[in-house]
Amino acid sequence: METEEIPALPRGVRLHYDRIREIWVLLAPERAVTLDAVGHAILSEVDGKRSFGEITQKLAEKFNAPVDQITKDCTGFLGALRARRFLDVSP
Amino acid sequence: MAWNKPVIREIECEINMYGP
């Protein structure tokens, strides 16, 4: 994923807290995936306005972690969601 | 909370999809 690209949740896809399992899930029509705390933290920053670079910078500050590591992990994570149509990316 | 590589699991009818 490129620094200037802007990730967004497609229409019909939303974050939801499952009180029974006590986990965050990403819901899409007739599909769902579970998220861990880091996955939820990443998607909480996805607002359809900020670029991938801005999001990884914010996460690096929030977690006090190297931005290179966060960029690498976020690229894999968001790429996996994009491949399954849980995420849109605009240039 | 510390940074860890995020994990995704698909709920079908949980199947690991991505992660460590």
N, CA and C atoms of all chains as a GROMACS GRO file, in nm:
protein
  333
    1MET      N    1   0.084  -0.119   0.000
    1MET     CA    2   0.000   0.000   0.000
    1MET      C    3   0.088   0.124   0.000
    2GLU      N    4   0.052   0.224  -0.081
    2GLU     CA    5   0.136   0.344  -0.094
    2GLU      C    6   0.099   0.447   0.013
    3THR      N    7   0.199   0.527   0.050
    3THR     CA    8   0.183   0.626   0.156
    3THR      C    9   0.067   0.721   0.133
    4GLU      N   10   0.048   0.762   0.006
    4GLU     CA   11  -0.054   0.864  -0.022
    4GLU      C   12  -0.193   0.807  -0.045
    5GLU      N   13  -0.205   0.674  -0.052
    5GLU     CA   14  -0.336   0.613  -0.074
    5GLU      C   15  -0.425   0.629   0.050
    6ILE      N   16  -0.556   0.636   0.026
    6ILE     CA   17  -0.651   0.659   0.135
    6ILE      C   18  -0.741   0.537   0.151
    7PRO      N   19  -0.726   0.464   0.263
    7PRO     CA   20  -0.813   0.348   0.286
    7PRO      C   21  -0.948   0.392   0.344
    8ALA      N   22  -1.052   0.316   0.313
    8ALA     CA   23  -1.186   0.347   0.366
    8ALA      C   24  -1.266   0.218   0.374
    9LEU      N   25  -1.359   0.215   0.469
    9LEU     CA   26  -1.449   0.100   0.478
    9LEU      C   27  -1.558   0.118   0.372
   10PRO      N   28  -1.582   0.015   0.291
   10PRO     CA   29  -1.687   0.026   0.189
   10PRO      C   30  -1.825   0.039   0.254
   11ARG      N   31  -1.922   0.082   0.176
   11ARG     CA   32  -2.059   0.091   0.226
   11ARG      C   33  -2.105  -0.047   0.272
   12GLY      N   34  -2.164  -0.054   0.389
   12GLY     CA   35  -2.212  -0.183   0.439
   12GLY      C   36  -2.111  -0.257   0.526
   13VAL      N   37  -1.989  -0.204   0.536
   13VAL     CA   38  -1.887  -0.266   0.622
   13VAL      C   39  -1.867  -0.178   0.743
   14ARG      N   40  -1.872  -0.237   0.863
   14ARG     CA   41  -1.857  -0.155   0.984
   14ARG      C   42  -1.794  -0.234   1.098
   15LEU      N   43  -1.734  -0.158   1.188
   15LEU     CA   44  -1.679  -0.216   1.310
   15LEU      C   45  -1.791  -0.239   1.410
   16HIS      N   46  -1.784  -0.351   1.480
   16HIS     CA   47  -1.889  -0.383   1.577
   16HIS      C   48  -1.827  -0.457   1.695
   17TYR      N   49  -1.867  -0.419   1.817
   17TYR     CA   50  -1.817  -0.489   1.935
   17TYR      C   51  -1.913  -0.601   1.972
   18ASP      N   52  -1.863  -0.725   1.970
   18ASP     CA   53  -1.945  -0.841   2.003
   18ASP      C   54  -1.938  -0.863   2.154
   19ARG      N   55  -2.047  -0.830   2.223
   19ARG     CA   56  -2.046  -0.838   2.370
   19ARG      C   57  -2.041  -0.982   2.420
   20ILE      N   58  -2.091  -1.075   2.341
   20ILE     CA   59  -2.091  -1.216   2.382
   20ILE      C   60  -1.948  -1.270   2.383
   21ARG      N   61  -1.878  -1.250   2.272
   21ARG     CA   62  -1.740  -1.300   2.262
   21ARG      C   63  -1.640  -1.203   2.324
   22GLU      N   64  -1.686  -1.079   2.349
   22GLU     CA   65  -1.598  -0.973   2.400
   22GLU      C   66  -1.481  -0.948   2.305
   23ILE      N   67  -1.514  -0.936   2.176
   23ILE     CA   68  -1.414  -0.904   2.075
   23ILE      C   69  -1.472  -0.807   1.974
   24TRP      N   70  -1.382  -0.737   1.904
   24TRP     CA   71  -1.424  -0.652   1.794
   24TRP      C   72  -1.433  -0.735   1.667
   25VAL      N   73  -1.538  -0.710   1.590
   25VAL     CA   74  -1.552  -0.779   1.462
   25VAL      C   75  -1.575  -0.675   1.353
   26LEU      N   76  -1.536  -0.710   1.233
   26LEU     CA   77  -1.562  -0.626   1.116
   26LEU      C   78  -1.672  -0.694   1.039
   27LEU      N   79  -1.786  -0.628   1.032
   27LEU     CA   80  -1.904  -0.688   0.970
   27LEU      C   81  -1.921  -0.638   0.827
   28ALA      N   82  -1.950  -0.730   0.737
   28ALA     CA   83  -1.988  -0.698   0.600
   28ALA      C   84  -2.113  -0.779   0.571
   29PRO      N   85  -2.185  -0.747   0.464
   29PRO     CA   86  -2.306  -0.825   0.436
   29PRO      C   87  -2.276  -0.975   0.429
   30GLU      N   88  -2.334  -1.049   0.524
   30GLU     CA   89  -2.323  -1.195   0.530
   30GLU      C   90  -2.182  -1.246   0.552
   31ARG      N   91  -2.092  -1.159   0.596
   31ARG     CA   92  -1.955  -1.203   0.625
   31ARG      C   93  -1.906  -1.128   0.748
   32ALA      N   94  -1.810  -1.186   0.816
   32ALA     CA   95  -1.752  -1.117   0.931
   32ALA      C   96  -1.612  -1.170   0.958
   33VAL      N   97  -1.527  -1.084   1.012
   33VAL     CA   98  -1.395  -1.128   1.059
   33VAL      C   99  -1.375  -1.074   1.199
   34THR      N  100  -1.301  -1.148   1.279
   34THR     CA  101  -1.269  -1.100   1.414
   34THR      C  102  -1.137  -1.024   1.408
   35LEU      N  103  -1.124  -0.928   1.499
   35LEU     CA  104  -1.003  -0.846   1.505
   35LEU      C  105  -0.942  -0.855   1.643
   36ASP      N  106  -0.810  -0.850   1.650
   36ASP     CA  107  -0.746  -0.837   1.781
   36ASP      C  108  -0.732  -0.688   1.812
   37ALA      N  109  -0.672  -0.657   1.927
   37ALA     CA  110  -0.666  -0.518   1.972
   37ALA      C  111  -0.590  -0.429   1.873
   38VAL      N  112  -0.482  -0.481   1.816
   38VAL     CA  113  -0.405  -0.401   1.720
   38VAL      C  114  -0.484  -0.380   1.591
   39GLY      N  115  -0.551  -0.484   1.545
   39GLY     CA  116  -0.634  -0.472   1.425
   39GLY      C  117  -0.743  -0.368   1.445
   40HIS      N  118  -0.804  -0.369   1.562
   40HIS     CA  119  -0.906  -0.269   1.593
   40HIS      C  120  -0.847  -0.129   1.597
   41ALA      N  121  -0.727  -0.117   1.655
   41ALA     CA  122  -0.661   0.014   1.663
   41ALA      C  123  -0.633   0.069   1.523
   42ILE      N  124  -0.591  -0.018   1.432
   42ILE     CA  125  -0.563   0.026   1.295
   42ILE      C  126  -0.692   0.075   1.228
   43LEU      N  127  -0.796  -0.007   1.235
   43LEU     CA  128  -0.920   0.028   1.165
   43LEU      C  129  -0.989   0.148   1.228
   44SER      N  130  -0.963   0.173   1.356
   44SER     CA  131  -1.020   0.291   1.422
   44SER      C  132  -0.965   0.420   1.361
   45GLU      N  133  -0.848   0.410   1.300
   45GLU     CA  134  -0.786   0.528   1.238
   45GLU      C  135  -0.829   0.546   1.093
   46VAL      N  136  -0.893   0.444   1.037
   46VAL     CA  137  -0.936   0.450   0.896
   46VAL      C  138  -1.067   0.528   0.888
   47ASP      N  139  -1.061   0.650   0.832
   47ASP     CA  140  -1.180   0.735   0.827
   47ASP      C  141  -1.218   0.776   0.684
   48GLY      N  142  -1.144   0.723   0.586
   48GLY     CA  143  -1.175   0.758   0.447
   48GLY      C  144  -1.124   0.896   0.407
   49LYS      N  145  -1.055   0.962   0.499
   49LYS     CA  146  -1.003   1.097   0.470
   49LYS      C  147  -0.851   1.101   0.480
   50ARG      N  148  -0.798   1.032   0.580
   50ARG     CA  149  -0.654   1.038   0.601
   50ARG      C  150  -0.581   0.932   0.519
   51SER      N  151  -0.460   0.967   0.478
   51SER     CA  152  -0.381   0.877   0.395
   51SER      C  153  -0.318   0.766   0.480
   52PHE      N  154  -0.273   0.663   0.410
   52PHE     CA  155  -0.207   0.551   0.477
   52PHE      C  156  -0.085   0.601   0.556
   53GLY      N  157  -0.012   0.695   0.497
   53GLY     CA  158   0.106   0.751   0.565
   53GLY      C  159   0.070   0.823   0.694
   54GLU      N  160  -0.039   0.899   0.690
   54GLU     CA  161  -0.084   0.971   0.810
   54GLU      C  162  -0.128   0.873   0.919
   55ILE      N  163  -0.194   0.766   0.877
   55ILE     CA  164  -0.244   0.667   0.972
   55ILE      C  165  -0.127   0.594   1.040
   56THR      N  166  -0.028   0.552   0.961
   56THR     CA  167   0.084   0.479   1.020
   56THR      C  168   0.166   0.570   1.112
   57GLN      N  169   0.176   0.698   1.076
   57GLN     CA  170   0.248   0.794   1.162
   57GLN      C  171   0.177   0.808   1.296
   58LYS      N  172   0.044   0.819   1.290
   58LYS     CA  173  -0.036   0.832   1.412
   58LYS      C  174  -0.022   0.708   1.500
   59LEU      N  175  -0.025   0.590   1.438
   59LEU     CA  176  -0.012   0.465   1.514
   59LEU      C  177   0.127   0.453   1.576
   60ALA      N  178   0.229   0.499   1.504
   60ALA     CA  179   0.366   0.494   1.557
   60ALA      C  180   0.377   0.578   1.684
   61GLU      N  181   0.310   0.694   1.683
   61GLU     CA  182   0.311   0.781   1.802
   61GLU      C  183   0.230   0.716   1.915
   62LYS      N  184   0.114   0.662   1.879
   62LYS     CA  185   0.024   0.603   1.978
   62LYS      C  186   0.087   0.483   2.048
   63PHE      N  187   0.157   0.399   1.971
   63PHE     CA  188   0.214   0.276   2.026
   63PHE      C  189   0.362   0.291   2.062
   64ASN      N  190   0.417   0.408   2.030
   64ASN     CA  191   0.559   0.431   2.056
   64ASN      C  192   0.644   0.318   1.994
   65ALA      N  193   0.615   0.291   1.867
   65ALA     CA  194   0.682   0.182   1.795
   65ALA      C  195   0.741   0.237   1.665
   66PRO      N  196   0.841   0.168   1.609
   66PRO     CA  197   0.904   0.215   1.484
   66PRO      C  198   0.803   0.221   1.369
   67VAL      N  199   0.802   0.333   1.298
   67VAL     CA  200   0.704   0.351   1.191
   67VAL      C  201   0.727   0.249   1.079
   68ASP      N  202   0.851   0.205   1.059
   68ASP     CA  203   0.878   0.104   0.955
   68ASP      C  204   0.808  -0.027   0.986
   69GLN      N  205   0.814  -0.068   1.113
   69GLN     CA  206   0.748  -0.192   1.155
   69GLN      C  207   0.597  -0.180   1.138
   70ILE      N  208   0.543  -0.067   1.180
   70ILE     CA  209   0.399  -0.046   1.171
   70ILE      C  210   0.354  -0.040   1.025
   71THR      N  211   0.432   0.025   0.941
   71THR     CA  212   0.397   0.032   0.799
   71THR      C  213   0.394  -0.107   0.737
   72LYS      N  214   0.494  -0.189   0.771
   72LYS     CA  215   0.501  -0.326   0.717
   72LYS      C  216   0.380  -0.408   0.762
   73ASP      N  217   0.349  -0.404   0.891
   73ASP     CA  218   0.237  -0.482   0.943
   73ASP      C  219   0.102  -0.432   0.891
   74CYS      N  220   0.089  -0.300   0.882
   74CYS     CA  221  -0.037  -0.243   0.832
   74CYS      C  222  -0.057  -0.275   0.684
   75THR      N  223   0.051  -0.278   0.608
   75THR     CA  224   0.041  -0.311   0.466
   75THR      C  225  -0.015  -0.452   0.449
   76GLY      N  226   0.038  -0.546   0.527
   76GLY     CA  227  -0.012  -0.684   0.520
   76GLY      C  228  -0.155  -0.695   0.568
   77PHE      N  229  -0.184  -0.630   0.680
   77PHE     CA  230  -0.318  -0.637   0.740
   77PHE      C  231  -0.424  -0.576   0.648
   78LEU      N  232  -0.399  -0.454   0.603
   78LEU     CA  233  -0.498  -0.386   0.518
   78LEU      C  234  -0.506  -0.452   0.380
   79GLY      N  235  -0.392  -0.504   0.333
   79GLY     CA  236  -0.393  -0.576   0.206
   79GLY      C  237  -0.479  -0.700   0.212
   80ALA      N  238  -0.474  -0.770   0.325
   80ALA     CA  239  -0.556  -0.891   0.343
   80ALA      C  240  -0.704  -0.854   0.344
   81LEU      N  241  -0.738  -0.745   0.411
   81LEU     CA  242  -0.879  -0.701   0.414
   81LEU      C  243  -0.924  -0.655   0.276
   82ARG      N  244  -0.835  -0.585   0.206
   82ARG     CA  245  -0.869  -0.535   0.072
   82ARG      C  246  -0.895  -0.651  -0.024
   83ALA      N  247  -0.813  -0.755  -0.012
   83ALA     CA  248  -0.828  -0.871  -0.101
   83ALA      C  249  -0.963  -0.939  -0.081
   84ARG      N  250  -1.018  -0.926   0.040
   84ARG     CA  251  -1.147  -0.988   0.070
   84ARG      C  252  -1.261  -0.887   0.063
   85ARG      N  253  -1.232  -0.768   0.008
   85ARG     CA  254  -1.334  -0.664  -0.012
   85ARG      C  255  -1.394  -0.612   0.118
   86PHE      N  256  -1.314  -0.616   0.224
   86PHE     CA  257  -1.354  -0.551   0.349
   86PHE      C  258  -1.299  -0.408   0.354
   87LEU      N  259  -1.225  -0.369   0.251
   87LEU     CA  260  -1.161  -0.238   0.252
   87LEU      C  261  -1.149  -0.184   0.110
   88ASP      N  262  -1.177  -0.055   0.094
   88ASP     CA  263  -1.153   0.014  -0.033
   88ASP      C  264  -1.030   0.102  -0.018
   89VAL      N  265  -0.962   0.125  -0.128
   89VAL     CA  266  -0.846   0.215  -0.126
   89VAL      C  267  -0.857   0.308  -0.245
   90SER      N  268  -0.848   0.440  -0.218
   90SER     CA  269  -0.849   0.535  -0.329
   90SER      C  270  -0.713   0.601  -0.340
   91PRO      N  271  -0.671   0.635  -0.461
   91PRO     CA  272  -0.537   0.691  -0.480
   91PRO      C  273  -0.523   0.831  -0.421
   92MET      N  274  -0.073  -0.055   2.569
   92MET     CA  275  -0.079  -0.173   2.483
   92MET      C  276   0.040  -0.172   2.387
   93ALA      N  277   0.104  -0.286   2.372
   93ALA     CA  278   0.220  -0.296   2.284
   93ALA      C  279   0.176  -0.330   2.142
   94TRP      N  280   0.258  -0.290   2.046
   94TRP     CA  281   0.229  -0.322   1.907
   94TRP      C  282   0.265  -0.467   1.879
   95ASN      N  283   0.172  -0.541   1.821
   95ASN     CA  284   0.198  -0.676   1.773
   95ASN      C  285   0.142  -0.687   1.634
   96LYS      N  286   0.193  -0.782   1.558
   96LYS     CA  287   0.139  -0.803   1.425
   96LYS      C  288  -0.008  -0.842   1.436
   97PRO      N  289  -0.098  -0.770   1.369
   97PRO     CA  290  -0.241  -0.796   1.386
   97PRO      C  291  -0.285  -0.928   1.324
   98VAL      N  292  -0.388  -0.987   1.383
   98VAL     CA  293  -0.442  -1.115   1.337
   98VAL      C  294  -0.587  -1.095   1.293
   99ILE      N  295  -0.623  -1.156   1.182
   99ILE     CA  296  -0.762  -1.154   1.136
   99ILE      C  297  -0.811  -1.298   1.131
  100ARG      N  298  -0.932  -1.321   1.180
  100ARG     CA  299  -0.992  -1.454   1.165
  100ARG      C  300  -1.130  -1.437   1.105
  101GLU      N  301  -1.160  -1.522   1.010
  101GLU     CA  302  -1.292  -1.515   0.948
  101GLU      C  303  -1.389  -1.602   1.026
  102ILE      N  304  -1.508  -1.550   1.047
  102ILE     CA  305  -1.613  -1.627   1.114
  102ILE      C  306  -1.699  -1.689   1.004
  103GLU      N  307  -1.700  -1.820   1.001
  103GLU     CA  308  -1.776  -1.887   0.896
  103GLU      C  309  -1.859  -1.998   0.960
  104CYS      N  310  -1.989  -1.992   0.944
  104CYS     CA  311  -2.078  -2.092   1.003
  104CYS      C  312  -2.052  -2.104   1.153
  105GLU      N  313  -1.437  -2.000   1.369
  105GLU     CA  314  -1.334  -1.903   1.331
  105GLU      C  315  -1.224  -1.974   1.253
  106ILE      N  316  -1.189  -1.917   1.140
  106ILE     CA  317  -1.084  -1.974   1.056
  106ILE      C  318  -0.974  -1.871   1.044
  107ASN      N  319  -0.853  -1.909   1.078
  107ASN     CA  320  -0.745  -1.812   1.072
  107ASN      C  321  -0.718  -1.769   0.929
  108MET      N  322  -0.710  -1.639   0.909
  108MET     CA  323  -0.690  -1.587   0.775
  108MET      C  324  -0.555  -1.522   0.757
  109TYR      N  325  -0.509  -1.456   0.859
  109TYR     CA  326  -0.387  -1.378   0.843
  109TYR      C  327  -0.327  -1.353   0.979
  110GLY      N  328  -0.197  -1.362   0.990
  110GLY     CA  329  -0.133  -1.329   1.116
  110GLY      C  330  -0.032  -1.433   1.157
  111PRO      N  331   0.028  -1.414   1.274
  111PRO     CA  332   0.139  -1.498   1.317
  111PRO      C  333   0.108  -1.647   1.321
   0.00000   0.00000   0.00000
